[in-house]
Amino acid sequence: MTAILGISAFYHDSAAALVVDGKIVAAAQEERFTRKKYDEDFPVRSIRYCLEEAGLKPEDVDYIGFYDKPFLKFDRLIQTYLSYAPQGFRSFEKALPIWLNKKLHLTREMNAGLGHTYKKRFIFAQHHESHAASAFYPSPFEEAAILTLDGVGEWATASLGRGRGNRIEMLQQQHFPHSLGLLYSAFTYYCGFTVNSGEYKLMGLAPYGIPKYADLIRKHLIDLKDDGSFRMDMSYFNYCQGLTMTSDKFHRLFGGPPREADTLIEERHMDVAASIQKVTEEIILLTARHAHALTGMRKLCLAGGVALNCVANGRILREGPFEEIWIQPAAGDAGGALGVALFVWHQLLGKPRVAQRCDSQQGSLLGPEFPAGEIRRFLDSVNAVYECIDDETELVRRVAGEIARGGVIGWFQGRMEFGPRALGSRSIIGDARNSAMQKVVNVKVKFREGFRPFAPAVLREAASGYFDIDESVESPYMLLVAPVSKDRTVPLSSQQAQVSGIDKLQFVRSEIPAVTHVDYSARVQTVDPDRHGLYRKLICAFFQETGCPVILNTSFNLGWDPIVCTPREAYATFMASDIDVLCMGPFLITKRNQPTSLSVAGHSTESLYCPCGCGGALQRDEDRLISAGCGRVFAVTAGIPQLYWPHDSAGDPGDVTERVKAFYEETPFPNYNDHDSVRSLIEKSRKGLYARALDAAIPYNSSVLEVGCGTGQLANFLGISCRLVTGADLCLNSLRLANEFRCKHNLERVRFLQANLFRLPFQPEEFDVVLCNGVLHHTSDPRGGFRGLVPLVRPGGHIVISLCNSWGRTATGEVLEWFDEAGLEFVRAIPSLTWDASDLNNGDLFKPSGAGTALSRFSAQMKQIVTGDRERDVFMMVGRRPEK
């Protein structure tokens, strides 16, 4: 047995792949385990998984291959700096430390990552050799032309070669800085997306624009030759010598500075996206034709990041000279790990290769899978409500019915996919016929830009009936875009055809509108019996129920996360979004059956009680609430119950309630922007340590009260996930803004009401978590206010308060006394009361941390004051009410 481990790391999307006696055993990206998107660190967890999958230890591996040659890359860095010096010093200064610490010491880094137990040979392939090997060796072709296109390897940015049997031969290359990948990334940056991850957004934006800048690109930016090679005018770019992709000269050419991230996308940006997409397709087509002429091959293999441009791939297939093409599913840097392992086996060791009819990548289902017993144990550990359906036929029938009724499904089955696409193991799926589904999944499930398209998954034998592709064409890896068949389209009226930009989305264009792009194309995944197992059975069941063999398929993740790997991540994504049903192994978890969802109907007014002391339940009577105890009437204005009732000391000279109320009525804070959406609220909240820590700590299906919610941004954020959230505040104007956002975005699990901290309209033990952030110090009796909140917490629940300096840091002993008086267990403080406790950045907010001694608390507080920590103005305390 010969085991070869391939590794890619330290640049973008690190990964590991294991090949044993020429068979691909396992492959996975590091991001799936660390949950850090595009993780570029050494893939310790991916390596561990691959070895465990094969039952091997590091010392059992015969060869370890790394996917490029770091010394050649460093040579490029030095020569580029010298060419632009002194301009490039800032860029060089930023890059140099990681080179000196890690990239020039890869053998040391790999030894450390393998626990210093591997004692055999390390092999370093060239970057584009690894890409070419990943493209050709798993392909179903005995011989083929090979084209690899990306940003840059060592020096090469594009390579052309051919493969025959077990050998690949590189024939021509284009070198840095002239790069199609970097050209496309420059426009990605200019349009406000993140380089090395936002290129697919640029491709998705292109159909909304007109390629009116294409001639400018051809005339000013590139000198394009007939063979697809080109030179770039580097005065328009800044990536060689600076920390940005484009220069001021570029910005003047295209009419303004780069778009700021998360600002409005204008038609100009859509036109720019359409223009670079058109030019990119032209370059790729010229390059493909040249590859055909040079090699004489009838088939083509593709890899490198640019090979993920599925629109261009579709044009190669339809308009190019090749009979068939095969694209590596993990075409980017991650695929280099697989490529180098296969390169060692076939090219260096000379082992034979037999092309397989369906390729040898096994549907790219090369990651971890989880048995039913492990899934069940997890679901039980989080008290999930679920059904177990062991009969696969019944399982897919039930799920198909949910899809047909408009449900969004989280689908978690079998081995995880290797590469950036969800291929039917870690997928979110829906009804492609549903015209609202594209918007629902983008806005309410993925929390991302509304223009983003989705892929159709279609039974392979039915694909040519829905899309303009030949019956013999396979697209199992979702890497080809094809036009929707004419007889499936819905023509636009002349008036509709005049609409431009994002407004194009409002019109139905085909029988499967949720997966039809505005240019009548679709990124097709063909689903066959050889690769897709239960996923295919599901589509067959949907076909049987509806007569349609097409469903919507997208990756199972929220917009900022990697694709889910484990049952825990799948469940968290399900509960944190508007996915209706999670099908995980044989288990069905339905959102409407979860405790929080069952409680939504009674979450508006039915569970409120009279705040004036009689204890009577409040009963709804049109636009008012009536106390069953004393008969008092409370108005409901704009959907907000007005339950403010003065406390006993209200009106006393020392009471500040009315002054605080008047101030915030006039100045609601924080405010919403005109273009705020659920997505922007989530992004804003996730940037704040407090909101992010609360979201991570508060379990799903919890009932949460936020006292002093202001404009409700935290309450709305927490209520996006499957929790019941109540926001209470003194100020009606603030609450109006909170409730307007809630209603606009249909956040059913959130409610807002006007109430007095000292007269809250709730029963004891009603909430799992009570939050009072920056409110108590605005009252005349902080201690009394705290005392009134504690009974609302259920046994085992938590209370979180934050106070300004005068009531926090300088009086910590007193606040701890509050906890003792209330019978609360102290959990933790932020800033910590001891020197060694973790803070919000790396600690679980509800994980107990000692209160320390009086001396340690004093020392910790002095440290915060002296160091000027960002939290010095407030002091947070977390307590837990003991179980009965």
N, C-alpha and C positions, 0 to 999 in steps of 0.2 A: 504494500500500500504506500502510495506517495501522496502526502498532504501538502498543499500549497496555500498559504494565506496571503491574500492581496490586501494592501492598505492604501487608502488615500487620506491625507490629513494636512492641516495647517494652512489651507487656502480657502476652500469653500465646500461645505457639505461633506465632511469626512465620513468614511465608511470602511467596512471590512467585508471581504468575501472569501469563502473557503471552497477550494476545488480539491476533490479527492479522486485520484486515478482518472482525472479528466472530467469528472462529473461535478456540476455545480451543486454543492450541498447546502450552502446558506449564504446570504448576503443581506446586509442591513446598514442603514445610515445611522450615525451616532445621534442625530437629533431626535430620533424616535425614542431613545432611552433617556437622554438628558432633558428632553422637552425644551431645548434651546434651539430655536429654528435656525437651520443652516449651520449647525454647530461645526466649527472647524478645528476643534481640539483633537488630540490624539484619540482614536476611537476605542478606548478601553472596553466600554460596554458592548460595542458591536463585536469586537474580537471575542470577548467572553461568550456572547451568544453563539457565534459561529462555531467555536470550539465545543461548546456544550451540545449543540445540535448534532455534532459528529461524534460525541463522546471522547473528545481528545483533550489533551493538555498542551500548553505551549511547547514543551519539550518533545511532543510527538510530531510536531510539524517539521517537514523536511526542508522547505524553502519559504522564505518570506520575501514578497516582492513589494516594492514601493512604486507608486504610479508615475513618478517623474524624477528628474535629476536635479536636486537642489543646488548643486554647485554651478550648473549651467544657468539656472534662474538667477542666482546671485551675481553671476557674470553680467547678465542683462541689466540687473538693477544698477550695478556699478557703472557700466558703460552708458546707460541712459542718464544717470546723474552727471557723469562727466560731460556728456554732450550738451546738457542744459545748464551746467553750473555757471553761476551760483544760484540760478533760479530754483532748481529743484531741491534745495537744501532742506526745506521744511518737510517735504515728502520723504526724502532720504532719512532724515532724522527720526521720523515717525516709524519707518519700516525697519531701521537698523537693529533696534533692541531685540525684536523677536527673531531676526535672523541670527544674531550672535548668541541668543539664549537657546534657541530650539532648532531652527531650520538648517543650520550648518552642523548640527550635532544629531542628525536623525537616528543614527545607529544607537547612540546613547538613549535618546528619547524612546525608541522602540524597545530597547532592552528593558528600560524602566517600566514601560507600559505592559510588558509581558512578564513582569515580576522577576526579571533577571534569570529566568530558567531556560530560555532559548539560547543554544550555543552554536547554532549552525549558520548558514549563509544568508546574508541579505543581498537582494538583487534590486537594482534601480533601473527601471526602464525609462525611455523618454516619454514625455507626457502624451504626445500624439501617437506613439506606438501603443500605449495603453488604451487610448481611445479607439484606435483602429482595431486592436485585438478584441475589445469589447463589442465592436460592431460586427466583425466578420466571424469570429469563432463560434458564437452561439447561433448564428444565422442558419437558415435552412438551405443555404447555397453551397455547392461544391466549389464554385469560383465566382468572384464578383469584384467590381470596382469598389474602392473604399474612399469615402470622403469624410474628413473630420474638420469641423468648423467650431471655433470657440473664441474666447477673449484672447488668451495667450497661454502657451505652455512654458517651455524654457525660452525659446525664441519664436517658434512656429505659432502662427495664428490660424493657419489652414493647411491641411495636408491632403495629398491625393496619392492613393496607392492601389494595390490590387492584392487579392487573396486567392490562393489556389491550394486546395487540400489542407495541409497543416502549416502553410507558410504564408506570411504577409510580406509585402515589399513596398516600401515607401518610395514614391517616384518624384514628387514635386512638393514644395512648401512655399507658403507666403510667410513673411517674417514681421515681427513687431517693429514699429508701432502701427503698421497698416493691418487692421483687423476688423473683420465684419462684426465679430462679437462686441468689440469695444465701440465701434461705430453705433451699433444698435443700443448699447448701454448708455452712450452719450445722450441719445434721444430719450432713453428711459429716465435719466437724471433730469434732463431739461423739462420733461413733462411732469415732474414732481414725484416720481416713483423711485424706489430704492434700487440701486444698482446691484446686480447679481441675484435679485429676487423679484423685482418688479417688471422684468421684461415681458412676462406673459400678460401683465396688465396692459402694457403698451400694445401688444398684439390684439388683445381683446377690445381696446379702445379704437383701433384703426378703422373698423367698419362704419363707425359713426361719422367719420370725417371724409373729406375730399383730398386726394393727393396733390394739392395745388403747389406744394413746395418741392415736389420730386425733381423738377428741372433745376431748382436752386441747389439741391444736394448734388446732382450730377455735375453741375457747372462749377461749383465753388469748393465742395468738400472732397470729392474723389475724382481721380483720373482712372476711369474704368476701361479695361481691355476686353477684347473679344473672348479670352479664355476665362474670364471671371476674376482675374487678378486685378488689383487696383492699388493706387497710392493715394494717401490722404494728405490734404493740406493741413499740416499740424498746427498752423497758426490759429485754426478754429477750435482747437482742443487743448485741454489742460492736464490730461491724465499722466503725461510723461513727467511733468515738472511740478505739478500742484496737487492739491487735495480735492479738486473738483474735476468733473469730466469735460466741461466746456469753457470756452474763453469769452471775453467780452465781445470779441469779433463775431463769434457764433451767435451771441444774443442779439447783436445788432442786425445780423442777417435774417433772423427769424422774428424780429419785431418785439423783443422784450426780454426781460430776465427769466430765469427758470421759474416754473411754478413752485410755490411753497407747498410742501406736503399738507394734505388734508384741507386745502383751499378749493374753491370752486374750479371745476374743470371747464374751460371755455372751448368754444368751437375751434379756436386757433390751435389748441392743444390736440384736438381730435384730428384736425387737418395735418398737423405735424406728424402725428402717429400714423395716419394713413400714408403719408408721403414716404417716411422711412421704411414702412412695411413694404410698400410697392418697390422701392429701390432694392431692398434686401431680397425680395423674391426674384428680381431681375438678376442680381449677382449670383444667387444660388442656382438659378436655371442655367446661366452661362457656364458656371463652374461644373455643373452636372454634365452638360453637353461636351465640355472639354474632357472630362473624365471618361466619357464614353468613347470619344474619338481617340484618346491616348491609350486606353487599355483594351478597347475592342470588346469589352464585357457587355453582356445583356442584362446583368443584374447589378444592383447597387446597394451597398451597406453604408449607413450614416451613423455618426456619433459626434460628441462635442455639444456644448450648450446650445449652439445655434440649431442643432438638429431637433430641438424641442419646439421649433417654430413650425407647428403642424400645418399652418396655412401654406407655407413654402413647400413643405413635403408633399401636400396634396397637388400642388402645381407640378412638381417634378414627376409625379406619377401620371398626371393627365397630359402634360405637355412635353415632358422630357423624353429622351430616347431609350430609356430603360424599360424592359418588360415587367420587372418586379423590383421593389425596394424593400429593405428591412432596416428598421431604425432601432438602435439599442434603447430599451425602455428607460434605463438610468443613463441617459445620454451625457449628463453633466459630469462633474468631477467625481461624484460618488461611483459612477460606472467604471472609472479608472481602476478602482480596487479589483473589480472583477476582471477587467481587461488584463492587468499585469499578471494575475494568477494564471489566466489562460495562456498568456504570452510565454510564461515560464514553461508551462506544460508542453505546449505544441512547438513553439519557435525555438526555445533554448534546449529543451530536453528531447525534441524531435519526435514526440509521441504522435501517433496517427490520429486523424480526425475523420469522423463519419458524420456528414450533415444529416440532420433529422428533419423529417417532413414538417413538423410543427415548430421548428427551432428547438434549441436545447435549454432555453431559459425557463421552461416550466411555468409559463404564464407570468413570469417574474414574481411568483408567489414563493419567496425565498426567506421570509422573516419568521418570527415566532408565531406559534399558535397555542391556544389554551384549551385544555380539556373541559368537558362539561362540569366535572366535579369542582374544578378550580373556580369556574365562573359562578357556580351555585354558592360556594363558600364566600366569595366576595359579595354577592348580592345579599346574602343573609347578614353579613357583617355590617351593611349599611341600612338594614331594615327595608330593603326595596320590596315593593309589591310586584310579584311576577307570576307568570304561568310557565309551566314546563310542558312542551309539546314534543314528544320523542318521535312522532311520525313525521318524516320530512315532507310528505305530500300534504298533510294537514297544515304543517307549519307554513309552507310557501303559499298555500291557498289562503290562509288567514292574512298573511302579510300582503299578498296581491290584492285582497279585498280592501285593506287599509289604504293602499296606494290609490286604488280606483276611486275611493271615497274622498280623495284629496289630502290624505295624510302624508307627512314627511317622515321617512323611515331612516333610522340609524342601523346600518347593516354591518355586523361584526362576525365574520365567519372565517375559519381556517387560518392559513398562514398569511402574514402581513406582506404587502407588496414591497418590492425593492424598486426605488425610483420615485419620481415626484407625483405620479398619477395613482389615484385609487381605481382599482381594476375589478372590484367586486368582492373584496375581502374586508376592506375598511372604507365603506362608502356611505354617503347619504344619498338616498334615492327618492324619487317622486314620480308623479304622472306627467309624462311629456306632453300629453294632450291638454293639460290644464294651463290656460293662458296666464293665470296669476302665479304659477309655481316659480317662475324665474325670479320674480320680485320677492316672493315669500322667502325662498331659500337664501337669497343674497342678503336681504335686510333683516330678517327675523331669526335666521339660523346661523348663517356664516358671519353676519355682522360686517359686511364689506360693501364695496362700491356697487351700486345698483346696475351698472352697465355690464358687469362681468357675465360672460356666457357660460352655459353648462353643456355637458356632452350627452349625446344620446347613446345608450347601450341598446343594441339591436341584435336579435337572433341572426346569426351569420347568414342563414339561408334566406332571410327576408331583407337583408341590407340593400340589395340592388333595387328592391321595390320601393324603398323610401329615399335612397340617396343615389346620386349619379356616380356610381362606381360599378365596375365589372363584377360579375358573379364570382369570379375566381379570386377577387381581392380580399385579403384579410387585414383587419386593423385591430388586433386584440389588445394593443397597448395604447390606444387612444392618441395616436400620433399622426393622423391624417385628417385633414379637413376636406369635405366634399360638398358639392351643392346638393340641396334637397331636390328630389325628383320633381319635375314640373307638374306632374299630375297630383302631387301632394301639396302644392303651394296654393296660397290664397292671394290673388293679385290685389294691389293697392289701387285705390281710386286716384285720379289725377291730383286731387287736393292732398290726399295722404302722401303721395310721392314727393310733394314739395316740402314736407316737414324735414327739418335738419336736426343734427346733434342727438342728444339723449332722448328727445321727444319721439324719435323713431321707434322707441321701445313700446309705445302705446298701441301699436297696431299688430294684429295677428297676421302672420305671414305664411302659415302652413297648418297642416293637421296636427303637427307636433310643435306648437309655438314655444313651449318652455325650453326647447333645445335648438331652435332655429335662430341663427344670428340675423341681424338686421340686413345683411347682404345675401340672405337666403342660403347660407352655408351652415355646416355643422361639423363639430369635431367628433368623428364617429369611432365608437368601440364596437367591434363585432364580437359576439359571444358564442362560443362553440363548445361542444361536449368535451373536447380533449383537455381544455384548460380550465373551465369555469364551473364545473360541478354544481353545487347548490345554487349558485348565482344564476346559472342558466335555467335551472328548474323554476326559480322564482319568476323569471321573465316568461317562461312557458306558461306558468300559472296565470300571470297577468294577461297574456295573449288569449288564453282560454276564456278568461272572464270578460275581457273587453274587446277582443278582436284586434288589438294593437300590440305588435311585437317589440315596441320601443318604450324604454323608461328613461328618466333623467338620472344621471349618475355624476356625483361630485365627491371630492375627498371628505372623509369623516374627520373634520377638525373645525375649530373656530378660526376666524381669519388670521389671528396672530399666533396660532399654535401649529406645531407639526401634526401630521396625520396621527391619529391615535394608535397606540401599540397594544395596551393592556385593557382588560375589562374595567379597571378603575378609571382610566382615561376616557373610555367610551361612555361609561355611566356619567361621569362628570360633564362631558360635552352634551350629552342628552339632557341632563338636568339644568344646564346653564343656557339652554337655547330653546327654541320652539320646535324641536323635533318631537313628533307625536308618539312614535313607537320606536323602541330599541329592540332589535332582534339580535341576540347575542348567543351563539350556539343554539341550543334548543329552547332558549328562554325568551319569552315576550314580556317586555316591560312597557306598559302603556301609560302615558303621561296622565290621561284622564282618571286613571285608577290610583294615582299617588295621593297620599293624604292631603298635601297642599292643594292639589287640583280639586279634590272633593270638597275642600273647605272654601273655595273661592266664592261660591254663591252666597255664603253667609258672612262674607268679609266686608260688605259695604256698610250696612247700618244695623243689621240684626244683632250684632254682638256688642252694641254700645249701651252704656248705662248712664243714668242721670248724674251729672256732675255736681248737683247742688246738695248732695248728701242723703237723699231719700233712698237711694239704691235701686230705684225702679228701672226696669228695662225700657229702652227707647223704642217706640213703635213708629213706623213710617206712615205718614199721611200726606201723599203728594209731595210738595216741596217743603215739608217740615217734619220734625220729630217730636213726638209727645211722650212725656214720662208716664209710665204706668204707675209710678208711685205717687207723685205729687201733681201730675197733670200739667206741669210746665211745658211750654212749647218752645222749640228751638228751630231756627230757620236752617234751610239747606240752600246755599247760594252757589251757583255754578258747580253743583255736585259736591260741595264741601259742607259737611255739617258744622254749624257754628255753635260749638259747645263750650265757649269760653264762659266761665263762672268765677266771680271774684273770690279770693280766699279770705280768711278771717281778718288778716292784717292789711288787706288792700285799703288804700286810702290813708294809711298812717304816713306821717311825714317821712319816715325812713324807708318806706316801700318804694322800690324803683320799677315795679312792674309796668305801670302805665307809661312811664318815660321810655322804657325799652320797647314796649309795644308800639308807641308812636314813632320812634326812630326807624324801626324796621318796616313799619307800614309805608313809610316815605321812601326808604332805601332798601328794597329787597336785595338779598345777597345770598349766594352767588347767583348771577343771572345767566340766562341761556342766550346763545347766539341765534341769529335768524335761521341759519342753516343747520342747527343742531339736530342730530339724529340719534337713534339708539347706538349706532356704531361710534359716533363722535363722543357720546356720553361715556361709553365703555372705554374708549382710548384715553379720554381725559381722566377718568377715575382710576384706570390702571397705572397712570403715571404718578398718582398719589400713593404714598406708602400706606396711609391709614385705610383708604378704601380697598386697596388690593389685599391688605392683611385681613380685613374683615371678611372679604369675599372668600378668601381661602379658609378662614377659621369657622365661619358659620355654616353648619351642616345644611344640606338641602332638606326640604320639608319642614324647616323651622318657621316659627312665628316670631317676627322681629318688630320691636317698637323703637322708633327714633324720636326722641323728645327734643324739640327745638330743631326741626328738620329744615327750616328756612325755605328755600325754593325747591327742596326735595330731590336734589341731584343724587345724594347718597342713597336715599330711599328708593328712588327709581332704579338706580344701578343695582342695588341688592335684589330688587324685585324682578329683574330680568330673568334671573335664575329661578328655580322652582322653590320659592319661599313666599310666605305671606308677610307683607311689610306694611306697617302703619306708620305714617309720618304725622306728627302733631306739632303745631306751632301756634304762637300767639297771634301772628300777623296774617290777616286774610289776603293781603296783596301778594305776599310771598307764596302762599298756598295756591292762589289762582295760577301762578306760573307753573308750580309743580304739577297741578292737576291738568293743566292744558297739555303739558308734555306727555303726561300719563295717558290721557285720552287720545291724543294724536297718534301715539305709537301703540295703543291697545295693550297697555301693561295691566292686565286684569288682576294680577296678584298684589297690586299696590293700592292703598287708599290714603287719603289725606283728610285731616279734620283740624278745626280750630279749637284749641283747648289751653287751659292754664296748667302749668307744671304742677301746681299744688291742688288741682281739682281735676284729675284725669278721669275720663269716663269709661274705665275698664274695671273688670273684676280681678281679684287677686289671682296670681299664678296663671295669667293668660299668655305670657310670652316666654319663649325660649331664650331670647336675647333682648336686653334693653340697652339702648345707646343714648347717651346724653353728652354730646360733644360741644364743649365751650358754652354751656348754658347756665350751669349752677352759679358761676361767678357773676352772672348778670342778675341774680336775685338778691333779695335782702336777707335770705336765710338759706345758704347753700346746704347746710347740714340737714335742715328740715326737708328741703327738696329731695335730697338724696334718700332720706328716711322714707319718704312717700313712694319712691320708685321701687325700692327693694321688694315689697310684697307682690309686685306685678310679675316678678321673675319666677318661673316654675322651678321646682326642685331639680337640681342638676343643670340649671340654666346659668347664663352669664350676664353680668352687668358691666358696661364699659362707660366710664366717665372721664372727661378731661377738663382740667381747670387751668386758669391762668396762674402765673408765678405766685401771686400772693396767697392763693389757696392751694397751691401744689407744692412746688419745690421747697419753699420756705416753711411749709407746715405739713410735711409728709407724715410726721408722727401723728398729727391730728387726723388726717384722712385715714390712716390705718386704724385709728380709734373708731372712725365711722364704720369701717368694715367689721370690727370686733363687736360693736354695739348691735349691728344688724345681723350678726351671726353668719357673715359671709366668709368664705375661704379666700384669702388673698391669692391671686393667680400670678400677676406680674404688674410691673409698672414700665412705662416708656416716658422718659429715659429710665433706665433700670436703676434699682435701688442698691445694686451691688456692682462691683467693678467688672465682674466676669460674665454677667448675663447677656444673652443675645438681644438684639434690638429688632425693629420691624423688618429690617432688610433680610435677616436670615433666621428669624425665629417665628414659631407658631404663636399667634397672638393669645391663644387659649392654653398654651403649654405652661404649666406651673414653673415659676422662677422665684426663688426665695426672696423674702423681704429684707434679709440681712440684719445686721445689728445697727444700733443708732450711729455708731462710728462709721460703719461702711456706707450707710445711707448719706450721712453728712459728706463723706469723702466723694461719693459718686455724684452728689449734687454740686459740689464745688468743681468737680471735673467738668460737668456740663456747662457751668457758668464760665469757667476759664477758657475752655476750648471753643465756646460759641457755637454749640451744636444747633442744628436747624430746629430742633424741638424745644429749645430753651424757653420759649414763650408759653408753652403749655405742658401740662404734666398729666399723663394718662394713667389711669388705674383700672385694672380688670379684676373682678371678683366672681366667685362662683357660689351659688346657693346650694348648700349640701342637700343630698338626697334625704328623703324622710326615712 
